[in-house]
Amino acid sequence: MNSPLLKLFTQPGAAWLDIRRAEEAHPQQYLPRLLALALIPAVCLFIGTTTFGWSLAAEDRVRLSLVSAAQLAGLLYATTVVGVMLMGVMIRWMSRGFDAQPTLNQCIGFAAYCATPWFVAGVVGLVPMRWLAVLALLAASAYATVLLYGGLQTFLRLRKEQALLFATCVWGVGLLLLVTILVSMILFWFNGLMPEYVRPASLG
């Protein structure tokens, strides 16, 4: 398999060249991949919270009703897709201060590919282990940072010094956006939709 998604994890430098060429030939080619990859954390979280349950505090494991789990998964999916698109908008806006004029589609595509490690890490939603989820998210965040700093220069054809500064700006804005949108989603789900917990069980 020689797809750009696989090469992002094996040959990121070559992958960014392939992605850049693909974006220029088909500006919206990222969209099907984004919509498909965003399903991974949403579907895995739905299965994990309804089948296995999650340890939220102490030694108590709780499960969600099918309706509440579907609401949570749907919100996570929508939040993920919207968040990536908003990040693309921010990259496009910040590019005005650098010698780059990417299109909005290119910026959203770049954000989507940078977020790939988080999508893949979403499989831990199947497993009711907080420590595993934390480790997976930290590893995904670290590799997403590697992709950002390693790919921005190639993707936007910037000088090395410009790419470093631009990537740092993108990283800071991305962190702020991630925290804001996820916290907003959780608060809305918890306070607005009133989740229903079912079948609590002991972890022991």
PyMOL commands that place a pseudoatom at each C-alpha (Angstrom):
pseudoatom trace, name=CA, resn=MET, resi=1, chain=A, elem=C, hetatm=0, pos=[0.000, 0.000, 0.000]
pseudoatom trace, name=CA, resn=ASN, resi=2, chain=A, elem=C, hetatm=0, pos=[1.467, 3.310, -1.062]
pseudoatom trace, name=CA, resn=SER, resi=3, chain=A, elem=C, hetatm=0, pos=[-1.246, 5.740, 0.012]
pseudoatom trace, name=CA, resn=PRO, resi=4, chain=A, elem=C, hetatm=0, pos=[-0.334, 9.162, 1.448]
pseudoatom trace, name=CA, resn=LEU, resi=5, chain=A, elem=C, hetatm=0, pos=[-2.026, 8.220, 4.732]
pseudoatom trace, name=CA, resn=LEU, resi=6, chain=A, elem=C, hetatm=0, pos=[0.237, 5.219, 5.232]
pseudoatom trace, name=CA, resn=LYS, resi=7, chain=A, elem=C, hetatm=0, pos=[3.305, 7.149, 4.102]
pseudoatom trace, name=CA, resn=LEU, resi=8, chain=A, elem=C, hetatm=0, pos=[2.575, 9.841, 6.686]
pseudoatom trace, name=CA, resn=PHE, resi=9, chain=A, elem=C, hetatm=0, pos=[3.637, 7.270, 9.284]
pseudoatom trace, name=CA, resn=THR, resi=10, chain=A, elem=C, hetatm=0, pos=[6.467, 5.672, 7.335]
pseudoatom trace, name=CA, resn=GLN, resi=11, chain=A, elem=C, hetatm=0, pos=[7.832, 8.356, 4.981]
pseudoatom trace, name=CA, resn=PRO, resi=12, chain=A, elem=C, hetatm=0, pos=[6.326, 11.702, 6.040]
pseudoatom trace, name=CA, resn=GLY, resi=13, chain=A, elem=C, hetatm=0, pos=[8.651, 13.751, 3.853]
pseudoatom trace, name=CA, resn=ALA, resi=14, chain=A, elem=C, hetatm=0, pos=[7.658, 11.902, 0.696]
pseudoatom trace, name=CA, resn=ALA, resi=15, chain=A, elem=C, hetatm=0, pos=[4.033, 11.832, 1.804]
pseudoatom trace, name=CA, resn=TRP, resi=16, chain=A, elem=C, hetatm=0, pos=[3.831, 15.623, 1.960]
pseudoatom trace, name=CA, resn=LEU, resi=17, chain=A, elem=C, hetatm=0, pos=[5.141, 15.890, -1.601]
pseudoatom trace, name=CA, resn=ASP, resi=18, chain=A, elem=C, hetatm=0, pos=[2.491, 13.436, -2.785]
pseudoatom trace, name=CA, resn=ILE, resi=19, chain=A, elem=C, hetatm=0, pos=[-0.217, 15.261, -0.844]
pseudoatom trace, name=CA, resn=ARG, resi=20, chain=A, elem=C, hetatm=0, pos=[0.825, 18.612, -2.255]
pseudoatom trace, name=CA, resn=ARG, resi=21, chain=A, elem=C, hetatm=0, pos=[0.630, 17.276, -5.825]
pseudoatom trace, name=CA, resn=ALA, resi=22, chain=A, elem=C, hetatm=0, pos=[-2.734, 15.654, -5.132]
pseudoatom trace, name=CA, resn=GLU, resi=23, chain=A, elem=C, hetatm=0, pos=[-4.115, 18.880, -3.634]
pseudoatom trace, name=CA, resn=GLU, resi=24, chain=A, elem=C, hetatm=0, pos=[-3.042, 20.853, -6.685]
pseudoatom trace, name=CA, resn=ALA, resi=25, chain=A, elem=C, hetatm=0, pos=[-4.653, 18.354, -9.058]
pseudoatom trace, name=CA, resn=HIS, resi=26, chain=A, elem=C, hetatm=0, pos=[-7.823, 17.769, -7.034]
pseudoatom trace, name=CA, resn=PRO, resi=27, chain=A, elem=C, hetatm=0, pos=[-8.372, 20.570, -4.488]
pseudoatom trace, name=CA, resn=GLN, resi=28, chain=A, elem=C, hetatm=0, pos=[-11.106, 18.771, -2.538]
pseudoatom trace, name=CA, resn=GLN, resi=29, chain=A, elem=C, hetatm=0, pos=[-9.582, 15.304, -2.503]
pseudoatom trace, name=CA, resn=TYR, resi=30, chain=A, elem=C, hetatm=0, pos=[-9.014, 15.566, 1.271]
pseudoatom trace, name=CA, resn=LEU, resi=31, chain=A, elem=C, hetatm=0, pos=[-12.760, 15.728, 2.055]
pseudoatom trace, name=CA, resn=PRO, resi=32, chain=A, elem=C, hetatm=0, pos=[-13.690, 12.018, 1.704]
pseudoatom trace, name=CA, resn=ARG, resi=33, chain=A, elem=C, hetatm=0, pos=[-10.667, 11.076, 3.814]
pseudoatom trace, name=CA, resn=LEU, resi=34, chain=A, elem=C, hetatm=0, pos=[-11.562, 13.607, 6.511]
pseudoatom trace, name=CA, resn=LEU, resi=35, chain=A, elem=C, hetatm=0, pos=[-15.181, 12.447, 6.673]
pseudoatom trace, name=CA, resn=ALA, resi=36, chain=A, elem=C, hetatm=0, pos=[-14.109, 8.793, 6.828]
pseudoatom trace, name=CA, resn=LEU, resi=37, chain=A, elem=C, hetatm=0, pos=[-11.256, 9.163, 9.328]
pseudoatom trace, name=CA, resn=ALA, resi=38, chain=A, elem=C, hetatm=0, pos=[-13.364, 11.282, 11.677]
pseudoatom trace, name=CA, resn=LEU, resi=39, chain=A, elem=C, hetatm=0, pos=[-15.639, 8.245, 12.062]
pseudoatom trace, name=CA, resn=ILE, resi=40, chain=A, elem=C, hetatm=0, pos=[-12.899, 6.257, 13.823]
pseudoatom trace, name=CA, resn=PRO, resi=41, chain=A, elem=C, hetatm=0, pos=[-12.986, 8.006, 17.237]
pseudoatom trace, name=CA, resn=ALA, resi=42, chain=A, elem=C, hetatm=0, pos=[-16.752, 8.526, 17.080]
pseudoatom trace, name=CA, resn=VAL, resi=43, chain=A, elem=C, hetatm=0, pos=[-17.609, 4.895, 16.289]
pseudoatom trace, name=CA, resn=CYS, resi=44, chain=A, elem=C, hetatm=0, pos=[-15.027, 3.492, 18.716]
pseudoatom trace, name=CA, resn=LEU, resi=45, chain=A, elem=C, hetatm=0, pos=[-16.275, 5.725, 21.521]
pseudoatom trace, name=CA, resn=PHE, resi=46, chain=A, elem=C, hetatm=0, pos=[-19.859, 4.648, 20.832]
pseudoatom trace, name=CA, resn=ILE, resi=47, chain=A, elem=C, hetatm=0, pos=[-18.886, 0.970, 21.050]
pseudoatom trace, name=CA, resn=GLY, resi=48, chain=A, elem=C, hetatm=0, pos=[-16.698, 1.475, 24.094]
pseudoatom trace, name=CA, resn=THR, resi=49, chain=A, elem=C, hetatm=0, pos=[-19.245, 3.433, 26.122]
pseudoatom trace, name=CA, resn=THR, resi=50, chain=A, elem=C, hetatm=0, pos=[-22.138, 1.089, 25.352]
pseudoatom trace, name=CA, resn=THR, resi=51, chain=A, elem=C, hetatm=0, pos=[-20.403, -2.289, 25.410]
pseudoatom trace, name=CA, resn=PHE, resi=52, chain=A, elem=C, hetatm=0, pos=[-17.472, -2.134, 27.807]
pseudoatom trace, name=CA, resn=GLY, resi=53, chain=A, elem=C, hetatm=0, pos=[-18.123, 1.008, 29.809]
pseudoatom trace, name=CA, resn=TRP, resi=54, chain=A, elem=C, hetatm=0, pos=[-15.643, 3.566, 31.027]
pseudoatom trace, name=CA, resn=SER, resi=55, chain=A, elem=C, hetatm=0, pos=[-14.077, 4.222, 34.407]
pseudoatom trace, name=CA, resn=LEU, resi=56, chain=A, elem=C, hetatm=0, pos=[-14.917, 7.829, 35.164]
pseudoatom trace, name=CA, resn=ALA, resi=57, chain=A, elem=C, hetatm=0, pos=[-14.042, 7.969, 38.850]
pseudoatom trace, name=CA, resn=ALA, resi=58, chain=A, elem=C, hetatm=0, pos=[-12.423, 5.682, 41.401]
pseudoatom trace, name=CA, resn=GLU, resi=59, chain=A, elem=C, hetatm=0, pos=[-13.252, 2.043, 40.603]
pseudoatom trace, name=CA, resn=ASP, resi=60, chain=A, elem=C, hetatm=0, pos=[-16.711, 2.585, 39.131]
pseudoatom trace, name=CA, resn=ARG, resi=61, chain=A, elem=C, hetatm=0, pos=[-17.331, 1.645, 35.532]
pseudoatom trace, name=CA, resn=VAL, resi=62, chain=A, elem=C, hetatm=0, pos=[-20.337, 3.173, 33.853]
pseudoatom trace, name=CA, resn=ARG, resi=63, chain=A, elem=C, hetatm=0, pos=[-21.993, 2.596, 30.511]
pseudoatom trace, name=CA, resn=LEU, resi=64, chain=A, elem=C, hetatm=0, pos=[-24.143, 4.904, 28.455]
pseudoatom trace, name=CA, resn=SER, resi=65, chain=A, elem=C, hetatm=0, pos=[-27.542, 4.232, 27.011]
pseudoatom trace, name=CA, resn=LEU, resi=66, chain=A, elem=C, hetatm=0, pos=[-27.630, 3.799, 23.246]
pseudoatom trace, name=CA, resn=VAL, resi=67, chain=A, elem=C, hetatm=0, pos=[-29.254, 7.199, 22.807]
pseudoatom trace, name=CA, resn=SER, resi=68, chain=A, elem=C, hetatm=0, pos=[-26.724, 9.038, 24.984]
pseudoatom trace, name=CA, resn=ALA, resi=69, chain=A, elem=C, hetatm=0, pos=[-23.801, 7.238, 23.360]
pseudoatom trace, name=CA, resn=ALA, resi=70, chain=A, elem=C, hetatm=0, pos=[-25.143, 8.089, 19.907]
pseudoatom trace, name=CA, resn=GLN, resi=71, chain=A, elem=C, hetatm=0, pos=[-25.469, 11.737, 20.923]
pseudoatom trace, name=CA, resn=LEU, resi=72, chain=A, elem=C, hetatm=0, pos=[-21.902, 11.766, 22.226]
pseudoatom trace, name=CA, resn=ALA, resi=73, chain=A, elem=C, hetatm=0, pos=[-20.542, 10.044, 19.114]
pseudoatom trace, name=CA, resn=GLY, resi=74, chain=A, elem=C, hetatm=0, pos=[-22.463, 12.372, 16.829]
pseudoatom trace, name=CA, resn=LEU, resi=75, chain=A, elem=C, hetatm=0, pos=[-21.232, 15.438, 18.675]
pseudoatom trace, name=CA, resn=LEU, resi=76, chain=A, elem=C, hetatm=0, pos=[-17.650, 14.157, 18.593]
pseudoatom trace, name=CA, resn=TYR, resi=77, chain=A, elem=C, hetatm=0, pos=[-17.890, 13.509, 14.858]
pseudoatom trace, name=CA, resn=ALA, resi=78, chain=A, elem=C, hetatm=0, pos=[-19.351, 16.924, 14.089]
pseudoatom trace, name=CA, resn=THR, resi=79, chain=A, elem=C, hetatm=0, pos=[-16.887, 18.651, 16.399]
pseudoatom trace, name=CA, resn=THR, resi=80, chain=A, elem=C, hetatm=0, pos=[-13.946, 16.865, 14.786]
pseudoatom trace, name=CA, resn=VAL, resi=81, chain=A, elem=C, hetatm=0, pos=[-14.943, 17.761, 11.238]
pseudoatom trace, name=CA, resn=VAL, resi=82, chain=A, elem=C, hetatm=0, pos=[-15.838, 21.361, 12.107]
pseudoatom trace, name=CA, resn=GLY, resi=83, chain=A, elem=C, hetatm=0, pos=[-12.656, 21.738, 14.162]
pseudoatom trace, name=CA, resn=VAL, resi=84, chain=A, elem=C, hetatm=0, pos=[-10.436, 20.622, 11.285]
pseudoatom trace, name=CA, resn=MET, resi=85, chain=A, elem=C, hetatm=0, pos=[-12.217, 22.996, 8.925]
pseudoatom trace, name=CA, resn=LEU, resi=86, chain=A, elem=C, hetatm=0, pos=[-11.888, 25.889, 11.357]
pseudoatom trace, name=CA, resn=MET, resi=87, chain=A, elem=C, hetatm=0, pos=[-8.197, 25.095, 11.715]
pseudoatom trace, name=CA, resn=GLY, resi=88, chain=A, elem=C, hetatm=0, pos=[-7.881, 25.268, 7.937]
pseudoatom trace, name=CA, resn=VAL, resi=89, chain=A, elem=C, hetatm=0, pos=[-9.568, 28.668, 7.959]
pseudoatom trace, name=CA, resn=MET, resi=90, chain=A, elem=C, hetatm=0, pos=[-7.126, 29.869, 10.618]
pseudoatom trace, name=CA, resn=ILE, resi=91, chain=A, elem=C, hetatm=0, pos=[-4.132, 28.580, 8.633]
pseudoatom trace, name=CA, resn=ARG, resi=92, chain=A, elem=C, hetatm=0, pos=[-5.419, 30.387, 5.555]
pseudoatom trace, name=CA, resn=TRP, resi=93, chain=A, elem=C, hetatm=0, pos=[-5.878, 33.590, 7.537]
pseudoatom trace, name=CA, resn=MET, resi=94, chain=A, elem=C, hetatm=0, pos=[-2.424, 33.407, 9.154]
pseudoatom trace, name=CA, resn=SER, resi=95, chain=A, elem=C, hetatm=0, pos=[-0.764, 32.705, 5.792]
pseudoatom trace, name=CA, resn=ARG, resi=96, chain=A, elem=C, hetatm=0, pos=[-1.338, 36.341, 4.833]
pseudoatom trace, name=CA, resn=GLY, resi=97, chain=A, elem=C, hetatm=0, pos=[1.617, 37.277, 7.029]
pseudoatom trace, name=CA, resn=PHE, resi=98, chain=A, elem=C, hetatm=0, pos=[3.971, 34.948, 5.174]
pseudoatom trace, name=CA, resn=ASP, resi=99, chain=A, elem=C, hetatm=0, pos=[5.112, 34.482, 1.592]
pseudoatom trace, name=CA, resn=ALA, resi=100, chain=A, elem=C, hetatm=0, pos=[2.414, 31.941, 0.865]
pseudoatom trace, name=CA, resn=GLN, resi=101, chain=A, elem=C, hetatm=0, pos=[-0.979, 32.091, -0.782]
pseudoatom trace, name=CA, resn=PRO, resi=102, chain=A, elem=C, hetatm=0, pos=[-2.572, 28.691, -0.268]
pseudoatom trace, name=CA, resn=THR, resi=103, chain=A, elem=C, hetatm=0, pos=[-6.215, 28.172, -1.081]
pseudoatom trace, name=CA, resn=LEU, resi=104, chain=A, elem=C, hetatm=0, pos=[-8.738, 27.434, 1.647]
pseudoatom trace, name=CA, resn=ASN, resi=105, chain=A, elem=C, hetatm=0, pos=[-9.077, 23.869, 0.364]
pseudoatom trace, name=CA, resn=GLN, resi=106, chain=A, elem=C, hetatm=0, pos=[-5.327, 23.357, 0.644]
pseudoatom trace, name=CA, resn=CYS, resi=107, chain=A, elem=C, hetatm=0, pos=[-5.287, 24.678, 4.198]
pseudoatom trace, name=CA, resn=ILE, resi=108, chain=A, elem=C, hetatm=0, pos=[-8.174, 22.484, 5.303]
pseudoatom trace, name=CA, resn=GLY, resi=109, chain=A, elem=C, hetatm=0, pos=[-6.516, 19.523, 3.605]
pseudoatom trace, name=CA, resn=PHE, resi=110, chain=A, elem=C, hetatm=0, pos=[-3.249, 20.224, 5.406]
pseudoatom trace, name=CA, resn=ALA, resi=111, chain=A, elem=C, hetatm=0, pos=[-5.054, 20.438, 8.757]
pseudoatom trace, name=CA, resn=ALA, resi=112, chain=A, elem=C, hetatm=0, pos=[-6.871, 17.183, 8.029]
pseudoatom trace, name=CA, resn=TYR, resi=113, chain=A, elem=C, hetatm=0, pos=[-3.665, 15.295, 7.267]
pseudoatom trace, name=CA, resn=CYS, resi=114, chain=A, elem=C, hetatm=0, pos=[-1.944, 16.730, 10.352]
pseudoatom trace, name=CA, resn=ALA, resi=115, chain=A, elem=C, hetatm=0, pos=[-4.859, 15.475, 12.453]
pseudoatom trace, name=CA, resn=THR, resi=116, chain=A, elem=C, hetatm=0, pos=[-4.486, 11.917, 11.144]
pseudoatom trace, name=CA, resn=PRO, resi=117, chain=A, elem=C, hetatm=0, pos=[-2.632, 10.641, 14.268]
pseudoatom trace, name=CA, resn=TRP, resi=118, chain=A, elem=C, hetatm=0, pos=[-5.545, 11.779, 16.451]
pseudoatom trace, name=CA, resn=PHE, resi=119, chain=A, elem=C, hetatm=0, pos=[-8.029, 9.966, 14.231]
pseudoatom trace, name=CA, resn=VAL, resi=120, chain=A, elem=C, hetatm=0, pos=[-5.994, 6.767, 14.449]
pseudoatom trace, name=CA, resn=ALA, resi=121, chain=A, elem=C, hetatm=0, pos=[-5.597, 7.159, 18.220]
pseudoatom trace, name=CA, resn=GLY, resi=122, chain=A, elem=C, hetatm=0, pos=[-9.388, 7.174, 18.445]
pseudoatom trace, name=CA, resn=VAL, resi=123, chain=A, elem=C, hetatm=0, pos=[-9.366, 3.365, 18.452]
pseudoatom trace, name=CA, resn=VAL, resi=124, chain=A, elem=C, hetatm=0, pos=[-8.553, 3.504, 22.185]
pseudoatom trace, name=CA, resn=GLY, resi=125, chain=A, elem=C, hetatm=0, pos=[-12.163, 4.587, 22.658]
pseudoatom trace, name=CA, resn=LEU, resi=126, chain=A, elem=C, hetatm=0, pos=[-12.932, 0.867, 22.547]
pseudoatom trace, name=CA, resn=VAL, resi=127, chain=A, elem=C, hetatm=0, pos=[-10.922, 0.160, 25.677]
pseudoatom trace, name=CA, resn=PRO, resi=128, chain=A, elem=C, hetatm=0, pos=[-12.042, 1.365, 29.147]
pseudoatom trace, name=CA, resn=MET, resi=129, chain=A, elem=C, hetatm=0, pos=[-8.583, 2.388, 30.358]
pseudoatom trace, name=CA, resn=ARG, resi=130, chain=A, elem=C, hetatm=0, pos=[-7.875, 6.011, 31.173]
pseudoatom trace, name=CA, resn=TRP, resi=131, chain=A, elem=C, hetatm=0, pos=[-4.116, 5.605, 31.234]
pseudoatom trace, name=CA, resn=LEU, resi=132, chain=A, elem=C, hetatm=0, pos=[-4.149, 4.030, 27.756]
pseudoatom trace, name=CA, resn=ALA, resi=133, chain=A, elem=C, hetatm=0, pos=[-6.282, 6.866, 26.419]
pseudoatom trace, name=CA, resn=VAL, resi=134, chain=A, elem=C, hetatm=0, pos=[-3.907, 9.460, 27.873]
pseudoatom trace, name=CA, resn=LEU, resi=135, chain=A, elem=C, hetatm=0, pos=[-0.848, 7.723, 26.439]
pseudoatom trace, name=CA, resn=ALA, resi=136, chain=A, elem=C, hetatm=0, pos=[-2.463, 7.373, 23.009]
pseudoatom trace, name=CA, resn=LEU, resi=137, chain=A, elem=C, hetatm=0, pos=[-3.504, 11.033, 22.914]
pseudoatom trace, name=CA, resn=LEU, resi=138, chain=A, elem=C, hetatm=0, pos=[-0.052, 12.193, 24.011]
pseudoatom trace, name=CA, resn=ALA, resi=139, chain=A, elem=C, hetatm=0, pos=[1.616, 10.048, 21.351]
pseudoatom trace, name=CA, resn=ALA, resi=140, chain=A, elem=C, hetatm=0, pos=[-0.835, 11.281, 18.703]
pseudoatom trace, name=CA, resn=SER, resi=141, chain=A, elem=C, hetatm=0, pos=[-0.250, 14.895, 19.728]
pseudoatom trace, name=CA, resn=ALA, resi=142, chain=A, elem=C, hetatm=0, pos=[3.506, 14.440, 19.525]
pseudoatom trace, name=CA, resn=TYR, resi=143, chain=A, elem=C, hetatm=0, pos=[3.366, 12.913, 16.046]
pseudoatom trace, name=CA, resn=ALA, resi=144, chain=A, elem=C, hetatm=0, pos=[0.843, 15.488, 14.833]
pseudoatom trace, name=CA, resn=THR, resi=145, chain=A, elem=C, hetatm=0, pos=[3.365, 18.120, 15.908]
pseudoatom trace, name=CA, resn=VAL, resi=146, chain=A, elem=C, hetatm=0, pos=[6.079, 16.310, 13.935]
pseudoatom trace, name=CA, resn=LEU, resi=147, chain=A, elem=C, hetatm=0, pos=[3.834, 16.298, 10.862]
pseudoatom trace, name=CA, resn=LEU, resi=148, chain=A, elem=C, hetatm=0, pos=[3.044, 19.981, 11.297]
pseudoatom trace, name=CA, resn=TYR, resi=149, chain=A, elem=C, hetatm=0, pos=[6.647, 21.140, 11.605]
pseudoatom trace, name=CA, resn=GLY, resi=150, chain=A, elem=C, hetatm=0, pos=[7.902, 18.700, 9.001]
pseudoatom trace, name=CA, resn=GLY, resi=151, chain=A, elem=C, hetatm=0, pos=[5.177, 19.292, 6.440]
pseudoatom trace, name=CA, resn=LEU, resi=152, chain=A, elem=C, hetatm=0, pos=[4.388, 22.984, 6.481]
pseudoatom trace, name=CA, resn=GLN, resi=153, chain=A, elem=C, hetatm=0, pos=[7.554, 24.006, 4.627]
pseudoatom trace, name=CA, resn=THR, resi=154, chain=A, elem=C, hetatm=0, pos=[6.933, 21.442, 1.889]
pseudoatom trace, name=CA, resn=PHE, resi=155, chain=A, elem=C, hetatm=0, pos=[3.212, 21.934, 1.633]
pseudoatom trace, name=CA, resn=LEU, resi=156, chain=A, elem=C, hetatm=0, pos=[3.253, 25.749, 1.490]
pseudoatom trace, name=CA, resn=ARG, resi=157, chain=A, elem=C, hetatm=0, pos=[6.696, 26.035, -0.156]
pseudoatom trace, name=CA, resn=LEU, resi=158, chain=A, elem=C, hetatm=0, pos=[8.086, 28.331, 2.497]
pseudoatom trace, name=CA, resn=ARG, resi=159, chain=A, elem=C, hetatm=0, pos=[11.644, 29.066, 3.522]
pseudoatom trace, name=CA, resn=LYS, resi=160, chain=A, elem=C, hetatm=0, pos=[12.793, 27.079, 6.535]
pseudoatom trace, name=CA, resn=GLU, resi=161, chain=A, elem=C, hetatm=0, pos=[12.794, 30.072, 8.892]
pseudoatom trace, name=CA, resn=GLN, resi=162, chain=A, elem=C, hetatm=0, pos=[9.324, 31.142, 7.800]
pseudoatom trace, name=CA, resn=ALA, resi=163, chain=A, elem=C, hetatm=0, pos=[7.984, 27.613, 8.085]
pseudoatom trace, name=CA, resn=LEU, resi=164, chain=A, elem=C, hetatm=0, pos=[9.284, 27.277, 11.644]
pseudoatom trace, name=CA, resn=LEU, resi=165, chain=A, elem=C, hetatm=0, pos=[7.600, 30.492, 12.782]
pseudoatom trace, name=CA, resn=PHE, resi=166, chain=A, elem=C, hetatm=0, pos=[4.403, 29.733, 10.901]
pseudoatom trace, name=CA, resn=ALA, resi=167, chain=A, elem=C, hetatm=0, pos=[4.217, 26.197, 12.319]
pseudoatom trace, name=CA, resn=THR, resi=168, chain=A, elem=C, hetatm=0, pos=[4.664, 27.550, 15.844]
pseudoatom trace, name=CA, resn=CYS, resi=169, chain=A, elem=C, hetatm=0, pos=[1.772, 29.964, 15.293]
pseudoatom trace, name=CA, resn=VAL, resi=170, chain=A, elem=C, hetatm=0, pos=[-0.382, 27.169, 13.901]
pseudoatom trace, name=CA, resn=TRP, resi=171, chain=A, elem=C, hetatm=0, pos=[0.487, 24.933, 16.856]
pseudoatom trace, name=CA, resn=GLY, resi=172, chain=A, elem=C, hetatm=0, pos=[-0.521, 27.582, 19.388]
pseudoatom trace, name=CA, resn=VAL, resi=173, chain=A, elem=C, hetatm=0, pos=[-3.774, 28.438, 17.643]
pseudoatom trace, name=CA, resn=GLY, resi=174, chain=A, elem=C, hetatm=0, pos=[-4.541, 24.750, 17.152]
pseudoatom trace, name=CA, resn=LEU, resi=175, chain=A, elem=C, hetatm=0, pos=[-4.091, 23.993, 20.847]
pseudoatom trace, name=CA, resn=LEU, resi=176, chain=A, elem=C, hetatm=0, pos=[-6.396, 26.859, 21.816]
pseudoatom trace, name=CA, resn=LEU, resi=177, chain=A, elem=C, hetatm=0, pos=[-9.014, 25.794, 19.268]
pseudoatom trace, name=CA, resn=LEU, resi=178, chain=A, elem=C, hetatm=0, pos=[-8.816, 22.142, 20.343]
pseudoatom trace, name=CA, resn=VAL, resi=179, chain=A, elem=C, hetatm=0, pos=[-9.356, 22.914, 24.014]
pseudoatom trace, name=CA, resn=THR, resi=180, chain=A, elem=C, hetatm=0, pos=[-12.138, 25.421, 23.325]
pseudoatom trace, name=CA, resn=ILE, resi=181, chain=A, elem=C, hetatm=0, pos=[-14.154, 23.264, 20.962]
pseudoatom trace, name=CA, resn=LEU, resi=182, chain=A, elem=C, hetatm=0, pos=[-13.833, 20.029, 22.948]
pseudoatom trace, name=CA, resn=VAL, resi=183, chain=A, elem=C, hetatm=0, pos=[-14.731, 21.657, 26.257]
pseudoatom trace, name=CA, resn=SER, resi=184, chain=A, elem=C, hetatm=0, pos=[-17.719, 23.323, 24.600]
pseudoatom trace, name=CA, resn=MET, resi=185, chain=A, elem=C, hetatm=0, pos=[-18.839, 19.979, 23.150]
pseudoatom trace, name=CA, resn=ILE, resi=186, chain=A, elem=C, hetatm=0, pos=[-18.562, 18.160, 26.482]
pseudoatom trace, name=CA, resn=LEU, resi=187, chain=A, elem=C, hetatm=0, pos=[-20.393, 20.893, 28.382]
pseudoatom trace, name=CA, resn=PHE, resi=188, chain=A, elem=C, hetatm=0, pos=[-23.197, 20.917, 25.815]
pseudoatom trace, name=CA, resn=TRP, resi=189, chain=A, elem=C, hetatm=0, pos=[-23.530, 17.127, 25.899]
pseudoatom trace, name=CA, resn=PHE, resi=190, chain=A, elem=C, hetatm=0, pos=[-23.416, 16.927, 29.692]
pseudoatom trace, name=CA, resn=ASN, resi=191, chain=A, elem=C, hetatm=0, pos=[-25.636, 19.899, 30.522]
pseudoatom trace, name=CA, resn=GLY, resi=192, chain=A, elem=C, hetatm=0, pos=[-27.804, 20.230, 27.422]
pseudoatom trace, name=CA, resn=LEU, resi=193, chain=A, elem=C, hetatm=0, pos=[-28.503, 16.619, 26.443]
pseudoatom trace, name=CA, resn=MET, resi=194, chain=A, elem=C, hetatm=0, pos=[-28.403, 15.096, 29.939]
pseudoatom trace, name=CA, resn=PRO, resi=195, chain=A, elem=C, hetatm=0, pos=[-26.578, 11.763, 29.352]
pseudoatom trace, name=CA, resn=GLU, resi=196, chain=A, elem=C, hetatm=0, pos=[-28.168, 8.603, 30.704]
pseudoatom trace, name=CA, resn=TYR, resi=197, chain=A, elem=C, hetatm=0, pos=[-25.859, 6.170, 32.496]
pseudoatom trace, name=CA, resn=VAL, resi=198, chain=A, elem=C, hetatm=0, pos=[-26.801, 2.515, 32.686]
pseudoatom trace, name=CA, resn=ARG, resi=199, chain=A, elem=C, hetatm=0, pos=[-25.535, -0.741, 34.155]
pseudoatom trace, name=CA, resn=PRO, resi=200, chain=A, elem=C, hetatm=0, pos=[-22.726, 0.478, 36.447]
pseudoatom trace, name=CA, resn=ALA, resi=201, chain=A, elem=C, hetatm=0, pos=[-20.264, -2.280, 37.245]
pseudoatom trace, name=CA, resn=SER, resi=202, chain=A, elem=C, hetatm=0, pos=[-17.165, -2.693, 39.343]
pseudoatom trace, name=CA, resn=LEU, resi=203, chain=A, elem=C, hetatm=0, pos=[-13.785, -2.751, 37.662]
pseudoatom trace, name=CA, resn=GLY, resi=204, chain=A, elem=C, hetatm=0, pos=[-12.499, -5.242, 40.171]
for i in range(1, 204): cmd.bond("trace and resi %d" % i, "trace and resi %d" % (i + 1))
show_as sticks, trace
zoom trace
